[in-house]
Amino acid sequence: MPLRLEIKKKLSARSDRVKCVDLHPQESWVLSALYSGNVYLWDIETASLLKSWEVCDLPVRSCKFIARRSHFVCASDDMHIRVYNYNTMEKVKEYEAHADYIRYVEIHPSQPLLLSSSDDMSIKLWNWENNWECTTSYEGHAHYVMMTRFNCKDTNSFASASLDRSIKVWGLGSAQPHYTLEGHERGVNCLDYYPGGDKPYLISGADDKTVKIWDYQTKSCIQTLQGHSNNVCAVLFHPSLPVLVSASEDGTVRIWHATTYRAETTLNYGLERAWSIAAAQNSNSLAIGYDEGTVLIKMGQDSPVSSLDKHMGKLVWANNNDILTASLRGVSADCVDGQRVPLVSKDMGSCEIFPQQIQHNCNGRFLVVCGDGEYIIYTSQALRNKAFGSALDFVWSAIGTGDYAIRESLTLIKIFKNFKEDRTINPNLPAIEKIFGGGCLGVKGADCICFFNWNDGAFLCKIDVSPMHVYWNDTLDLVLMSCEEQMYILSYNPDAIDQSEESDPFELQHEVFEKVSNGQWVGDCFLFSSNTGKLCYVVGGNIMTICHTDNGNLHFIGFLPKEDRAYFIDRSHTVTSYKFLLNVMQYQTAVVRQDFDRANAILVQIPESEHSAIAKFLEMQGYKDVALQVSRDTDHKFDLAIELNQLDIAKQLLEEIPEKDRESSDYATKWKRLGDMALSQGNIELAEKCALEASDLPCLLMIYTSNANAEGLHSLANDALTKNCLNVAFIAFLLLGKVEACLELLVNAKRIPEAAMFARTYLPSQISRVVKLWKQDLSNTSKKAADALADPEQYANLFPDYNIALKVEAMFKQNRNMKIPASEYLSAKDDLDLDLIESFKARLQAGEDMTPPVPADNILGQDDDENMTPPVPA
């Protein structure tokens, strides 16, 4: 059967001719060496140019990452090798390495060594710890040396490819080759070693348009691959997939099966000649350099091939064709979240097919390995073969131990009971794209999913969504369908089918907008990892975030209730875990089901460190009063108390805040919020306390003026003056009748013109003093303007009725301590509009005894010694 490797193009970046590409082993970066003399660094995730270097004016023919030093090295036609720091972009080293064009550079996998091969027919070994000193020069080829490659199984040896039609194998300690492989009819351009430990193979590509596989132990060619129509420029064994790849000047990249050497796929992206290919360890990516740019493809699935048996805690994964297992039970008790879980792996054996999927059955007794269009069912303990067959898809039933279904073709599905074929289903769909296991057999069409009964194959219902994954809970009464943009949670009631043939056994419960990478039901909670690297769970239609994983390449494999941990695996099969308490899920499940007695019984078992998270869940469910009792987060409790109008609780929470935390702006903001709520409920006493604690002077001004609190207003004026809140201080002094204080405030604030106008209105006796100050201040800017200011002592004729105003001021100073009862407001309010000077003059002309009327604006009830009602403007 052919390999079913889905190929996706992740990056297509146009540029000048690309002579060499390399993949970073950890970051999602592609390095491209250009014929124009530049080096480009591309970001795969964003498909954008991250950085670029102008190396020289001549072609750069080779580039390689040195990830352990955050460097990359490149070689160009000016015979120089240059080393750059790809983080700072600075040039670390440059030196002349050869007497002719440098074709290739190769980095030793562990030692500080670099090999360079050149048209001068030599190979040189450089040590970067010795200031890039050339330690050995290898000579023996009779033509250009096009490429070198270290043997990954024996890193003290390497092979070289030359246009003299030969491949030579060398040792680092000897300048002479160990042996030579000959067989190509024309020059050899490229080579690569097989990365696995089971085959002593080497691959080469040449100008004779062929690819040859060599056994370097027997020194013989075991296979010749033909199919390219021009020179073969690059070859490699993929380190993670059972394929070998070749690139040619005919513009194609061919993918061959690494075992059968069958041609699997031919890629042609229309970018002219293909010059270079590169792959990285523990990655399914392949970078290709063309005449017109760089392309990166991903072959197969991104996630590692693994399965976790949640019953026994056993993890099974595939490393190429090898199947390994390890137990997760009891090994992560002392693990820190996000750190590697120490595992003791056991080799279970080798699989006859290349695994692309591993999946345990419902009770963990069996597991299936799928790949190459075939499936093999093994016992999970000893990897003994139980059943096998050909299938496009395979799914387990959640009902029977040996029950499963396969998609045999685009239109036919077979159901097996106890490992024996039971029945065939031919859904009424144009094409079956995928099938899903679980409580019912799900069959996905182009724009819908149909469900069938496992027992009799009867059609149950059709739902017009196209899910990517379907997850059933343990009790088989809830099912989650994960689509591209959202997930649907449905309840399943098989009894509805018995009651009425037209009834729908599925009922929509929630629609949640979140992308699911992989997930697992735990009770009525659905635990999942998102595409953005978050570990979350859904309960009652609400998403709760547990943590953010630091590594975006982690894949969720499952949750073990007995360990209270969720487990992740990356492509290098490193397992990490994150703690999440099962009883928290059980509590939330009980709340969703409104089983409050069970919820209360579980709550006492949950550590108080988790209570705040539970309180947020309760708040989202609408149980804010319970959340207030449960929460241990002061901020959250305060917010809940405000929402529930529990002002006394909110006040108590603020009073319990330590002194060291009371200087923050958040502390004042909370008092303001509480004060606003108190004002809305008419609690003036609490509102005043809140404004005092928050130093909310405008609010205090409003409160004191509203309830005629002269003592509070006096204190506010002095406090505002101390805190330089001059507007509040001025208004408070004015309302208290302390016009002298208002005038001094304006003078001290250097607001001399305003002080002069204020004196003209309220304190005529101070006009002359303020005008002198104004003249003095203005003369620093314009003496002419200062001389234009008139002083009433010198120009009395310019101030009509000035003397009468002085008498009015004097009489008001004598009588401003008089209080007018609030009961006389209706009769006294008209005196606020009285023209005092005209009234004074009229009474003088009438010969009346002048006891000036008192304006009825003293409604604050000040004490006699502080009652200084400002005179009405003259």
Secondary structure, DSSP 8 states (H G I E B T S, - for coil): ------EEEEEEEE-S-EEEEEE-SSSSEEEEEETTSEEEEEETTTTEEEEEEE--SS-EEEEEEEGGGTEEEEEETTSEEEEEETTT--EEEEEE--SS-EEEEEE-SSSSEEEEEETTSEEEEEEGGGTSEEEEEEE--SS-EEEEEE-SSSTTEEEEEETTSEEEEEETT-SS-SEEEE--SS-EEEEEE--SSS--EEEEEETTSEEEEEETTTTEEEEEEE--SS-EEEEEE-SSSSEEEEEETTS-EEEEETTT--EEEEE--S-S-EEEEE--TT--EEEEEETTEEEEEEES-SS-SEEEETTTTEEEEEETTEEEEEE-TTSSTT--TTSB-----EEEEE-SS--SEEEE-TTSSEEEEEETTEEEEEETTT--EEEEEE-SEEEEBSS-TT-EEEE-SSS-EEEEETTEEEEEE--SSS---EEE-BSSEEEE-SS-EEEE-TTT--EEEEES---SEEEE-TTSSEEEEE-SS-EEEEEE-THHHHH-TTS-SEEEEEEE---EEEEEEETTEEEEEETTSEEEEEETTEEEEEEE-S-TT-EEEEEETTTTEEEEE-TT--EEEEE--HHHHHHHHHHHTT-HHHHHHHHTTS-GGGHHHHHHHHHHTT-HHHHHHH---HHHHHHHHHHTT-HHHHHHHHHTS-GGGTTSHHHHHHHHHHHHHHHHTT-HHHHHHHHHHTT-HHHHHHHHHHTT-HHHHHHHHHHHHHTT-HHHHHHHHHHHT-HHHHHHHHHHTT-HHHHHHHHHHH-GGGHHHHHHHHHHHHTTT-HHHHHT---TTT-GGGSTTHHHHHHHHHHHHHHTT----GGGHHHHGGGGG--HHHHHHHHHHTT--------TT--S---TTT--------
